[in-house]
Amino acid sequence: MMEGRGEFAEVKETSILPMLTVDMENKENGSLDVKNSVENGRPLDPADWAVIDVVNYFRTAGFEEQANAFQEQEIDGKSLLLMTRNDVLTGLSLKLGPALKIYEYHVKPLQTQHLKNNSL
């Protein structure tokens, strides 16, 4: 019976891992530079991300526990791009340290990049 559970876990991990395989570069400020998002099963533009894409993005970035809050609150890409600092710090009920990193190193840069890519 234990073998069955092990096999199931392997199958589950195998089906998720291709979406989570990314080239990441640790920056001095502790953020991660996530590259090749199209190859990771997510659309390039965060505005097109489904809730699971947002969740997988934060799991990949090292915020496994906090990623669940985005799923519970049904935050898709469009919602993510609309989030304020206050939304991340208080609306998701996250610990302050991870919430600050999520906003400053991930949400804010995604918003900035989206605006640059969509302005004429």
C-alpha positions as CSV (number, residue, x, y, z in Angstrom):
1,M,0.0,0.0,0.0
2,M,2.9,2.4,0.7
3,E,4.2,1.7,-2.8
4,G,0.9,2.9,-4.3
5,R,1.2,6.2,-2.5
6,G,4.8,6.6,-3.6
7,E,3.8,5.9,-7.2
8,F,1.0,8.4,-7.0
9,A,3.2,11.1,-5.6
10,E,5.7,10.5,-8.4
11,V,3.0,10.8,-11.0
12,K,1.7,13.9,-9.4
13,E,5.1,15.5,-9.2
14,T,5.9,14.5,-12.8
15,S,2.7,16.2,-14.1
16,I,3.4,19.4,-12.2
17,L,7.2,19.7,-12.6
18,P,7.3,20.7,-16.3
19,M,5.3,23.8,-15.4
20,L,7.6,24.6,-12.5
21,T,10.9,24.1,-14.4
22,V,12.4,27.6,-14.9
23,D,15.7,29.3,-15.2
24,M,16.0,31.3,-12.0
25,E,18.8,33.7,-11.0
26,N,19.2,34.8,-7.4
27,K,19.6,38.5,-7.2
28,E,21.4,40.3,-4.4
29,N,18.1,41.6,-3.0
30,G,16.7,38.1,-2.6
31,S,14.4,38.2,-5.5
32,L,14.4,35.6,-8.3
33,D,14.5,36.4,-12.0
34,V,12.1,34.0,-13.5
35,K,12.7,33.5,-17.3
36,N,11.1,31.7,-20.1
37,S,7.5,31.9,-18.7
38,V,6.0,30.7,-22.0
39,E,7.9,27.4,-21.7
40,N,6.6,27.0,-18.2
41,G,3.0,26.6,-19.2
42,R,2.1,30.2,-18.5
43,P,1.3,32.9,-21.0
44,L,4.0,35.5,-21.3
45,D,1.6,38.4,-20.2
46,P,0.5,38.0,-16.6
47,A,-2.8,39.5,-17.5
48,D,-3.6,36.2,-19.3
49,W,-2.7,34.0,-16.3
50,A,-5.3,31.9,-14.7
51,V,-5.4,31.4,-10.9
52,I,-3.3,28.2,-11.2
53,D,-0.6,30.2,-13.2
54,V,-0.4,32.8,-10.4
55,V,-0.1,30.0,-7.8
56,N,2.6,28.2,-9.8
57,Y,4.5,31.4,-10.3
58,F,4.7,32.0,-6.6
59,R,5.5,28.3,-5.9
60,T,8.3,28.5,-8.4
61,A,9.6,31.7,-6.9
62,G,9.9,29.9,-3.5
63,F,6.7,31.0,-1.8
64,E,5.0,27.6,-1.6
65,E,3.0,28.3,1.6
66,Q,2.0,31.8,0.5
67,A,1.0,30.7,-3.0
68,N,-2.0,29.0,-1.4
69,A,-3.4,32.4,-0.4
70,F,-3.6,33.5,-4.0
71,Q,-5.5,30.3,-4.8
72,E,-7.9,30.8,-1.8
73,Q,-8.6,34.4,-2.8
74,E,-8.9,33.4,-6.5
75,I,-6.3,35.8,-7.7
76,D,-5.8,35.5,-11.5
77,G,-3.4,37.5,-13.5
78,K,-5.6,40.5,-14.0
79,S,-6.3,40.6,-10.3
80,L,-2.6,40.3,-9.6
81,L,-1.8,43.2,-11.8
82,L,-4.4,45.3,-9.9
83,M,-3.1,44.5,-6.4
84,T,-1.8,47.3,-4.3
85,R,0.9,47.0,-1.6
86,N,-1.9,47.1,1.0
87,D,-3.8,44.3,-0.7
88,V,-0.7,42.0,-0.5
89,L,0.3,43.0,3.0
90,T,-3.2,42.8,4.6
91,G,-5.7,41.2,2.2
92,L,-4.0,37.9,1.8
93,S,-3.4,37.3,5.5
94,L,0.3,36.6,4.9
95,K,3.2,37.0,7.4
96,L,4.7,40.5,6.9
97,G,8.2,39.4,5.7
98,P,7.1,37.2,2.9
99,A,4.3,39.6,1.9
100,L,6.8,42.5,1.5
101,K,9.1,40.3,-0.7
102,I,6.1,39.1,-2.7
103,Y,5.0,42.7,-3.4
104,E,8.4,44.4,-3.9
105,Y,10.2,41.7,-5.8
106,H,7.3,40.1,-7.8
107,V,4.0,41.9,-7.9
108,K,5.4,45.4,-8.5
109,P,7.9,44.3,-11.1
110,L,5.2,42.3,-12.9
111,Q,3.0,45.3,-12.9
112,T,5.8,47.6,-14.2
113,Q,6.7,45.1,-17.0
114,H,3.1,44.7,-18.0
115,L,2.7,48.5,-18.3
116,K,5.9,48.8,-20.3
117,N,4.8,46.0,-22.7
118,N,1.3,47.5,-23.2
119,S,2.1,51.1,-23.7
120,L,2.7,52.6,-27.1
